[in-house]
Amino acid sequence: MRRLRALCVFVIVAAVPPLGGVFAEDQVKIGKEGEFIPLVAGKPYLHVIHEGRSIKVQRVQDPDYELKGYFAKTARKCPPFCIQSATPDPSVNGIGEVELFEFMETKLRDGSGVLIDARTNSWFRKGTIPGSVNYPFTLFDKEADSPEVIDILETLGAREREEIGAVEKLLEDWGWVDIGHKTDDWDFTDAKDLVVWCNGPACGQSPRAIRGLLRMGYPGEKIKYYRGGMQMWQLWGLTTVVPRS
Amino acid sequence: MSSLTPYRCGRTPVCRSARLLVGVVALWSCFSVASAADDPYLELLNEEATKVEPEATDTGKDSDERVLPDSGSKLTSRERFEALLEQQHAGTYSFYRKLPERSREEVFLDYSNGASMEALREKIVDRYLHP
């Protein structure tokens, strides 16, 4: 049925006359042939909504551009700024930039995903990846029943479970009832997919946030770790924004 | 025999208060240890953050405000685009108008940024099929 629908759409669209003169005049060429550096082959840029604005995410086009400043540094005091593992937990997968672009164009766009900048606010204020919201890792160190955590978990699509009967509880404890993505207190069935990131491969803030989320029962399969973080994002010359608020 | 039995605090108000006090002190010391362990890390993080200059590589020229300096012209441009689409690409428009506002805005921004009609049509169909 879905294929038939796709075929119908294709036929209708293909039957529409090709681009008219008005559109041809309005087109803006993106650099000269072969000179534009796209995000990935075939994708010059993408748009994400950040604080109500549509932000164009693309790479810096200056071929002489070099990364300078804090994120160009290779050495930092360790501990605490030590190189992190590929993933903070076996249940959580790490992703790279290409997967993050895809996430931005799908789940972030349709609201089923959240891009979390897990750094403290002092970092967030200096610049962030477009589309990110700031949930500092310290929030996830708090108890699961604290008001801030409850607020965040609800924002992320988790639902507080109502009191369950003793028999139901017993059945769940014995494994006779499939509890899926539920804990005693929370139902994460409709929880959003998350991509959590911080300053880069030597940053421990997002791993801590992820471990905090897992402790609260957030399903590992709904969390992705962008280990590259701000450092790799900037190394590729990708668009950053300074939050207004 | 009774001299060997260890002293046990009963349910007297004094004992209850003492137990409560011990509990509070234990809890407080746990929190203070945790925050003491965190403080140096947070301090270092804040110290590091001061070394970063606020920097945005988004120039704003591709954001909706810059493409469309005021809301009046935004409406005009968007309406013009939609009218154009309706007149010249009725099939594509029929899918476009069924898209959610966010996707329509995205299509319009792509158009403003110079995307070809072919690319726009592809995007519209894609958003329609994969809402």
Chai-1 contact restraints between the chains, C-beta under 6 A:
chainA,res_idxA,chainB,res_idxB,connection_type,confidence,min_distance_angstrom,max_distance_angstrom,comment,restraint_id
A,A6,B,L129,contact,1.0,0.0,6.0,A-B,restraint_1
A,V9,B,V125,contact,1.0,0.0,6.0,A-B,restraint_2
A,I12,B,G91,contact,1.0,0.0,6.0,A-B,restraint_3
A,V13,B,G91,contact,1.0,0.0,6.0,A-B,restraint_4
A,V13,B,R121,contact,1.0,0.0,6.0,A-B,restraint_5
A,V13,B,V125,contact,1.0,0.0,6.0,A-B,restraint_6
A,V16,B,H89,contact,1.0,0.0,6.0,A-B,restraint_7
A,V16,B,G91,contact,1.0,0.0,6.0,A-B,restraint_8
A,V16,B,T92,contact,1.0,0.0,6.0,A-B,restraint_9
A,L19,B,M117,contact,1.0,0.0,6.0,A-B,restraint_10
A,G20,B,Q88,contact,1.0,0.0,6.0,A-B,restraint_11
A,F23,B,M117,contact,1.0,0.0,6.0,A-B,restraint_12
A,Q27,B,G114,contact,1.0,0.0,6.0,A-B,restraint_13
A,Q27,B,S116,contact,1.0,0.0,6.0,A-B,restraint_14
A,V28,B,G114,contact,1.0,0.0,6.0,A-B,restraint_15
A,H47,B,E106,contact,1.0,0.0,6.0,A-B,restraint_16
A,H47,B,L109,contact,1.0,0.0,6.0,A-B,restraint_17
A,R53,B,S63,contact,1.0,0.0,6.0,A-B,restraint_18
A,S54,B,S63,contact,1.0,0.0,6.0,A-B,restraint_19
A,S54,B,D64,contact,1.0,0.0,6.0,A-B,restraint_20
A,S54,B,L109,contact,1.0,0.0,6.0,A-B,restraint_21
A,I55,B,D58,contact,1.0,0.0,6.0,A-B,restraint_22
A,I55,B,S63,contact,1.0,0.0,6.0,A-B,restraint_23
A,K56,B,D62,contact,1.0,0.0,6.0,A-B,restraint_24
A,G69,B,E53,contact,1.0,0.0,6.0,A-B,restraint_25
A,Y70,B,K51,contact,1.0,0.0,6.0,A-B,restraint_26
A,Y70,B,V52,contact,1.0,0.0,6.0,A-B,restraint_27
A,P80,B,Y41,contact,1.0,0.0,6.0,A-B,restraint_28
A,T120,B,L45,contact,1.0,0.0,6.0,A-B,restraint_29
A,S122,B,N46,contact,1.0,0.0,6.0,A-B,restraint_30
A,S122,B,A49,contact,1.0,0.0,6.0,A-B,restraint_31
A,W123,B,A49,contact,1.0,0.0,6.0,A-B,restraint_32
A,K126,B,V52,contact,1.0,0.0,6.0,A-B,restraint_33
A,K126,B,P54,contact,1.0,0.0,6.0,A-B,restraint_34
A,G127,B,P54,contact,1.0,0.0,6.0,A-B,restraint_35
A,G127,B,E55,contact,1.0,0.0,6.0,A-B,restraint_36
A,G127,B,A56,contact,1.0,0.0,6.0,A-B,restraint_37
A,T239,B,T57,contact,1.0,0.0,6.0,A-B,restraint_38
A,T239,B,D58,contact,1.0,0.0,6.0,A-B,restraint_39
A,T240,B,A56,contact,1.0,0.0,6.0,A-B,restraint_40
A,T240,B,T57,contact,1.0,0.0,6.0,A-B,restraint_41
A,V241,B,A56,contact,1.0,0.0,6.0,A-B,restraint_42
A,V241,B,D58,contact,1.0,0.0,6.0,A-B,restraint_43
A,V242,B,P54,contact,1.0,0.0,6.0,A-B,restraint_44
A,V242,B,A56,contact,1.0,0.0,6.0,A-B,restraint_45
